[in-house]
Amino acid sequence: MRCDLVATGLRAGRIGVIKADRRYLLGNRPAPGPVATMRNAGPTDYSRARLLSRAKVQVTTIRLRIQYCGGCNPEIDRGSLVAHLKQLIESAGLKPILCKDGQPDWLILVNGCARACLEEQFPESQGWPKRISVQGSNFDYRPVAENELPRTIWKIIRQF
Amino acid sequence: MAMMTGKEYIESLRELRPEVYFMGEKIDSVVDEPMFQPHVHTAALTYELAHDPLHEEVMTATSHLTGQKINRFTHIHQSIDDLVKKIRMMRLLGQKTGTCFQRCVGFDGLNAVYAISYDLDQKYGTDYHQRFRNFLKYVQENDLMSAGAMTDARGDRSLKPSQQANRNLYLHISEKTNDGIIVNGAKAHITGVINSHEIIAMPTRAMTEEDKDFAVSFAIPVNTPGIKLIFARQTNDSRRLESPLDTGNPKYANVGGEALITFTNVFVPWERVFMAGEYEFTGQLVETFAGHHRANYGGCKVGLADVVCGGSQWLADAHGLAKASHILDKLTEIVTMAETCWSCSLACSYEGHRTPSGAYSVNPLLASVTKLNITRMVYEWMRLAQDIAGGKIITLPAESDLNSPEIGEMVAEYFAGRAGVDVHNIIKMLRLIENMSVGAGLPEAMHGAGSPAAQKIIIARRSNIEKKRELAETIAGIRRDENFEKVIGKTEEEHWRETQKKISEKQVKICAGVVGRSRTK
């Protein structure tokens, strides 16, 4: 079943039309083609991913691909951040499953600093439907206290 | 074979049994010798961290030969990104070990010989590069540690290798056979060789035709017959036999651990020879290696600066001085210098270039600038660390006094800091700062990858003074400024002639005005 969805940008004037296959929405296969990119790239517009996930099914597991930068001089404790995030997910009754490749439910880039080296390797334009990027003590390019980062990520994830 | 873990690396050394001497004795087992263990542990970390998801992004790479995941220390840089990731890896390892972690010399040797052997083949139609690729594949598949052996003993520095009274002062080819070459000589100050698997020998300077026997590069297992390794005495080294607390960095040592390698009629098969007499390429090989190696220092030594900065602040805090303005100022100075050097390393990497071999190399001018800054700034930030730590770092009693039933309590009482801080931890941190800032690590920062004079030679050679002269001549009006002429729409001479005329006319008017006014008066 193909669904035509209209995603409305949070920022005024940004509208994208996404055509999606139901199986793609459920994360079981790659998207059939490039997802329409939003103009005026700025802080990530999660409303698009939210609309894609409206075809909800009951889930008990969540597949995460955690990608760490090299940690040459990190501003944050990346390992603790992910450990704390996993705790938050488990406390919501979900089982986080870590995967190294394939099509995860969420791709989480854990960059140790604002340089965010991983964003070159995993740009938004690659079409990851659900991609979160931590940039040191920034989230979505805005400063967030380190101890708040796991909760901030969890807030995004649990919207879906 | 997959990448080795730290433990597997240590066990791999047991099989080698190189001929090692230290303090007059032949050492049976490098792995079990207490004097060598910290160096072995340090190198082991270069293996172990490659398996850590938190660091594999910089610690590993994809081999361009096999497509397999390999330890980055066995990788040939294929992009600017590779050059940058290498520097990031250096800083990471500096932070994790607090010392020289040895493996980068061989890493840079791999990259230098890869690039130059290609150029050699292009000129002479030899097959050095293919031999090297075969060797490299072996290194990658077995995750080996190579020791880069460049510096010769050299004797009288004013004489060329072929002019030395003792030819062995420079490693050289004594004989060529159908199967290989026989070499004699020595290589000095070779970091990490006692706990390496292979030695990569390279010439130490640009050679001329009379020195062609000295223009030699090869790779050989460290336990090859005829090779002896004589390990160096270094500052405070025997403390590791006496007391972990007094050592300062008992896990990882305070310097790489260097040895003299002597070669006595050592046979090297042709498949392991990558240069044999092609003296025209010696300068290029040296410069390529030096560029790669100098670039590292703004990574590895900055990692050490991170440790020293943190340790100094810890000590200030432990003594109730965390908020003192002079302490904060000194810490800021340390960070400023360290990040300056970091900036230099990043710059020489981002400004790198592709070589004809396909491998990437750093900007050699900026690499030498990096290293020259390190030779000055390391001494300065260590000085500041000593300043912050206080005189205690050189007056602490021994661990045995601290543990003495008779006087231990007094030692603990009089070396305490502020309430709530364990005096044992204070002493540990003081010893760390002492041994990082007063010892072999500083001369290593000075002379590793070439002494300051060597960097200045490269900087002077590549400073492009002629171009800078032209810039000044253009601005001064000695040389034609085409951009200026486009702006004004005429030649400079015409412009200044017209301008002079206007000035003269204006002066006449002014004078006329003045004269006119004076007449009316």
HADDOCK unambig.tbl for C-alpha pairs under 7 A between the chains (distance, minus, plus):
assign (segid A and resid 68 and name CA) (segid B and resid 53 and name CA) 6.72 0.50 0.50
assign (segid A and resid 68 and name CA) (segid B and resid 54 and name CA) 5.61 0.50 0.50
assign (segid A and resid 69 and name CA) (segid B and resid 54 and name CA) 6.98 0.50 0.50
assign (segid A and resid 69 and name CA) (segid B and resid 55 and name CA) 6.83 0.50 0.50
assign (segid A and resid 69 and name CA) (segid B and resid 57 and name CA) 5.72 0.50 0.50
assign (segid A and resid 70 and name CA) (segid B and resid 54 and name CA) 6.38 0.50 0.50
assign (segid A and resid 70 and name CA) (segid B and resid 55 and name CA) 4.33 0.50 0.50
assign (segid A and resid 70 and name CA) (segid B and resid 56 and name CA) 6.14 0.50 0.50
assign (segid A and resid 70 and name CA) (segid B and resid 57 and name CA) 4.51 0.50 0.50
assign (segid A and resid 70 and name CA) (segid B and resid 58 and name CA) 4.59 0.50 0.50
assign (segid A and resid 71 and name CA) (segid B and resid 54 and name CA) 6.57 0.50 0.50
assign (segid A and resid 71 and name CA) (segid B and resid 55 and name CA) 5.74 0.50 0.50
assign (segid A and resid 71 and name CA) (segid B and resid 92 and name CA) 6.91 0.50 0.50
assign (segid A and resid 72 and name CA) (segid B and resid 88 and name CA) 4.89 0.50 0.50
assign (segid A and resid 72 and name CA) (segid B and resid 89 and name CA) 6.08 0.50 0.50
assign (segid A and resid 72 and name CA) (segid B and resid 91 and name CA) 5.84 0.50 0.50
assign (segid A and resid 72 and name CA) (segid B and resid 92 and name CA) 4.46 0.50 0.50
assign (segid A and resid 73 and name CA) (segid B and resid 92 and name CA) 6.56 0.50 0.50
assign (segid A and resid 79 and name CA) (segid B and resid 54 and name CA) 7.00 0.50 0.50
